[in-house]
């Protein structure tokens, strides 16, 4: 019997081919014979697959996290454990002294080891302008048992607002828009530079970014994300007269945060319907993922869109699933949820509320390798796109319009504030309240 053509190839040639295949195809190739199993099991190959599917930054952070734990783990096993992720471990962090007052529609960022909370809305309809920070460290998945201490930073600039976006760009914050105390929609752009004064003390130096005459229209409750520390993309939101917006804008920060320039992305149809309270997540290279939100008719959505800004003509593509094939494995429509990119090329979606303002406490992952294969025509990947996770420990419970951010390892997500359920009494017509607790949610990996 004549040998298969691949048997005539050298190791380097086979390795270059395997690097292009989905992980499942590599595993199938390894099962064909002993020689192929050895070739398809090397650390060099699986490290390359991790970097391809998770992104180089996330793979490097994972390697650092393992080194800090003094854990030597083959890349193939690490890939398999992350792919099998099915549970999270949550706990409420202990805090000493003063804390930020309960709020919702604020921003939460982890920058240079500091968790930073800005603005939001609170009881009585007030819109806050305070800034709080607490140091949690740069360690991957830091599980320090120490009690955290919040520091209130000087505030007043930028002015108070809620429904703004505050995006991490390197070790700086870029804030855009929001709604102020008088209900006015804003379209100003601010840069917040982190200045460490002592090991456990910091301040933020804010300045209005010079962006020229072209800017997005004023808005709040829009979605935003950063691409490769060079660009910020915003989409949608609530406009001046309360209407939902459906436009997409890009802020070019290639001048090193000294100045910026806005331009509207002239996307070719089809494109997402106007909405607010949705999420936009950068997944690497030139791709963004949009999920959920509230539409123009106050309908709440659970559609998924992929946006590619790399082409000469940026293009949106809706990822329509055959719902009958994934029944029971699809998150319900929601608005005011969070979506953070975690280790393993997964978007972790948490909470939100439905059209009846019923808040949720479920965690879902959207698998990006499966998503990208699905959008390229592989329908068999539909069942693997979404997965509901179990939560152990002290769950953050049902909430919406909270803040969430992830640490450098991609293994640990922080959740703060939001609107939560409460027992109704005469002073609480809707039985809701604002929350001020800080939670840490970690991926459960058996390493």
N, C-alpha and C positions, 0 to 999 in steps of 0.2 A: 504494500500500500504506500502510495506516495505521501510524504510528509506534508502537513499543512504549510502554506507559504510563510506563516508567521514563525515557523520553526527555523527558517533560514535566516531570520533577522538576529542581529546582535542585541545584547542587553540594553545598550544605550538607545538603539532604535525602538525596541519594544517599550522602554520606559517613556520615551517621548510620545508614543501613541497612547499609552495608558493614562498619561497626564491629561489627555483630552476627553477621556471617557467619564460618564457618571460613576459614582462610587459603586453602585450596584453592579454595573458592567465589569468593573475591575474585580469585584468579588467573584462574579461568574467566571471570568477568565482564569482566576486562580484555581478554580475547581476542576479545570480541564486536565491538568497533569501536575506532577510534582515539581518539575522545573519551572513551569509557569507560576505555581503557587509561591515558590521562593522569590521569583522576580516581582510578583504582585503584592508581596508582603513587606517590602523593604521600607525602612524609615524614611529614606529619601523620597520615595514615591508618595507616601501618605502625608508627609509634611507638605509636599507640593499640593496635594489635594485639599488639605486643610486651609492652606493659604489661598487657594483658588476659590473654594466654596465659602470660607468665612471672611476673607479679606486678610491681607498681610498684617495689618495692625492688630486685628483680633487674635490671629494665630501667634504673633509675637507675645502679646499680653498673656495668652494661655501658657506659653512656654515659661514666661517669667513667673506666673502664679505657681506652676508646678515646681519650679526651682526653689521658690520661697518655702514651699512645703517639703522640700527635700524629697520629692517624689519623681522617680524616673519611670516614665510611662511611655511605651511605644506609641507613635502617632496614630497607628491603625486602631489601637484600643481607645485612644482619646476620641478619635472620630466616631467610633461606634457608640461610646458612652454618651456623647453629646447628641448623636442622632436618636438615641433611645430616650432622651429626656422625657420624663413623664410626671415629675413632681417638683414642687418648690418648698422651701422652708422659710417661714416668715416669723418675725418677732418685732415687738414694739420696743424701740430703743429708749433707754432710761435717760432722763434729762434732769439736770440740777439748775435751780435758779429760774430766772425769767425766760419765757419762751414766746415765740410769735403768737399773736392772738389767732384763734380759729378763723379760717378764710377759705375761699374758693376762687377759681379762675385767676390764680397767681402764677408765678413762674418759680421753678425749682431747678437749679443747675449745680453740678459738681465741677468745680474749677480749682485747679492747683491744690486739691485735697480738701477744699472747703465746700460745704453745702451752702448755697445762697438762695434765700427766699426773698422775692420782691413783690410788693403790691398785692392786688386781689380785691375781692369784695368780701364784706363781713356783715354781721348782724346790724340791722337798722339801715341797710342799703348804702353804707359808707364804702368808699373806694380808698384803699390804703396806699400810702406812699412810703411805708417803712421798709427797711432792708435789714435782714437778719442773716447771720452766718454762724456755722459751727464746724469745727475741724474734725473730719473723719479719716483723714490720711489718704495717701495715694496707693496704699497696699491693695493688691488684688483680692477682692472679696473679704475686706477687713472685717474680722469678727471680734474686735476688741470688746472686752467686757466692761470697759471704763464707762463712766457716766459722762454724757455729752453736756457741754455748756454752750448755750446760744449767746451770741454777742449782737447787740443792736448797733448798727452802723449809722453814721450821719445820713440823713435823708432830706427830701425836699426837691432834689434834682436827680433824676427826672421826676416830674410831678406824678401824683397818685393816679392809678389806673387799674383796670382789670381787663381780662381778655386780650392782653398784649402777647407778643411772642418775645422770648429771650433765648437766644441761641448761642451755644458755645462755639467760639472760633479760636482754636489754639488755647491760650490761657486768658482770653478776653471774652466779654459778653457783648452781644449785639442785640439791642432791644428795638422793637418796631411796633408802632401803633398802640391800639387799646382804646378803652372807653373811660373818660374821666368822670369826676363827681357830678358834673352838670349834664352828663349823658352825651357829651360830644365825642365823636369818633376822631382819632388822632392818626397822623401819618408821619410822625417824626422818627428819626433813626438815631440811636444813641450807642456809644461805645463805652463799656465799663472795663477799665484796666485794673487788675488785681495787684495790690501792693502789699507785700508781706513786711510788717514792721518788726515783729518779734516772732519767735517760734509758734506762739499761740495767739497772735493778734494780727489782724489785717484790716485794710480799708479798700474801698473801690473808688477810683477816680473816674467820674463820668464826664463825657463831653459830647456835644451834639455833632454828629458826623456830617461833613459837607458832602452832599450828594448831587448838587446841581439842580436844575429846574424841573427835571422829570422825576416824578415820584408816584407810587401807587395812590389811589384815592384813599381817604381816611376810612379806617375799619377797625373792628375788634373781632375776637373769636375766630380768627383766621388760623391756618395751619402754616408751619414754617419748619425748615431744616437747613443744615449747613452741608455743603459738598466740599470735602477735601480741604477744609479751612480756607477756601478761596471764594466761595459763592454762597449766598443765602437765597433760597427759593421760598416764596410765600404763595398761598393759594386761598381764594375765597374769603369768607368772613361775612360780617354784618356791616353794611354800608351806612351812609349818612342818614338815609330815611328808613332804616330798619330792614331794607331789602337784602336778601342773600346775594353774594357775589360769586362769580365763577371764573374770574381772571387769574392768570399766573404771572408772577413777576420774579425777576432775578436781580439780586444785588451783587455787583462785581466788586470784590474786596482785594483784587490783585495788587493794589497800591500799598499793601501792608497796613491796612486800617487807618492810613493817614487821610484817605478820602474814599468815596465809593460812588458808584453810578448805578441807578436803577434802569431797567428796561423791561418792557412787557414782552412776554414770550408769545409770539404769534403762532400758537399751536394749531395744527390742522385737525379737523374733526375726524372721528367723534371725540368728545372730551367730557369730563365729569360735569354733572349738573351743578348749579350754584348751591352752596352749602356753608354751614358754620359748625364749629365744635367738632371738626374732623381732625385727622392726624396725617402728617406727611413725614416719611422716614427715608433717609438716604441709606441705600443698601450697597453702595460701592460703585466705583467707576462713574457712569453718567446716569444711573437709574435711581428713581424715587418710587415709593409706594404710598398711595393715598388710600385711606380706609374710613368708611362710615361718615357720620355727621348728620346734621339736620338740614333738610332741603327747603326750597322756597315755599312749599305748601305745608311746612312744619312736619313733613313726613321724616321719619328717622331711617337711616340707611345702613346697609352692611355691604355695599359694593366695594370691590377692590380694583384699583387702577394702577397701572405701571406707566411711569413717565420717563422718557429717554430724552435728555437734553443734548445728547452728543451729536445727533444728526444735524444737518444743515437746517432742516425744518423739525423742531422738537415735536414729539408725537406722544399723545396719550393712547393707551390701549386698555380696554376693560377686560379683566380676567373673569369671564363668565363660566361658572361651574355648572355641571349637570347636577342640580340639587338632589335628584333621586339617587345619585351614586354616592353622595356623601352625607346622606340624611343622618342627623345626630352629631355630625362633626363639622358644624358651621356656626360661628358666633352669631347671635341674634342681632338685629339692627340696634345701633347705639350712637349716642352723642355724648361728648364730655368724657371720653375714655382717654387712656394713655397708650402710646405705642413706642416701645424702646427697642433698639437693636441690641440683642444679647449674643453671647458666644454661640458659635455654630451656624451662623447665617440664619438666625431666627428673629422675627419681630415678636416681642412679648406684648400682647394686648391685655389691658386690665380695666375692669369696671365700666363706668359710663351709665347712662340711663336711657330708657325707651321712650316712646311717644307719650306714655302716660306718666312720665317722670318717675318710674320705678327704677331705683338704682340697682346696680349689679355688683357682684363680688367675684366673678369668674376670671380666670387667667387662661389665655389661649396663646399658642405659638403659630405663627405663619412661617412655614419652612421655605426659605428663599431658593435653594437649589431645586426643590419641587416646583415652586412657582415659576421659575425661569424655564424649566423644561415644559411645564404646562403651557406657558404662553408661546412656546415655539412649536406647539402642536402635539405634545405627548399627553393625551387625555388620561392615560393610565395613572398619571401623577396626581390627579385631582383629589383622590382620597388621602393623599399624604400632605396636602397643603396646610390644612388646619388640624390642630390637635389641642384638646382641652386638658389642662394640667390639674393634678391634685395639689392642694395646699396644706402643708403640715404646720403645726405651731400656732402662733398668734396671727391669724389672718387679718388683713386690714379691713375686712368686711365690706359691705355695700357702700359705694361712693361714686360721685361723678365730679367732674371739673376739679380734680386734684392735680398735684404736681408729681412728676416722676422723672428720674434720671438714672443713668447706669454708670458704674465705676469703670476704670480702665481695663479691667479683666473681662468685662462683659458678663460676669457671673453674679453680680450683685446689683440689685435695683433698689433705690430709695423712693419711698412714697410719702408725701406730706399733704395734709389738709384735704379739702374737698367738701362737698355737700353730702351728708349722711342722713340715714333715717333716724327719726326720733319719735317718741310717743307724743301724740298730739294732745295739747291742752288749750284752754281758751285763748292763750296768747300766741299759739302756734297754729295758724289756720291750716297749713299744709303738713304739719308734723315733720318738718325738716330742720336741720341745724348744720352749722359749720363745724368742721373738725380741725383740731390743732395737733394731732399726734404724728410722730415720725416713725415709719416702719422701714425695716430692712428685709428684702425678699431675695433669697439666694436660689440659684439652680442646684438641684440635688443631683450630683454626679458621683458615681461610685468609682472613685479613682484609687 
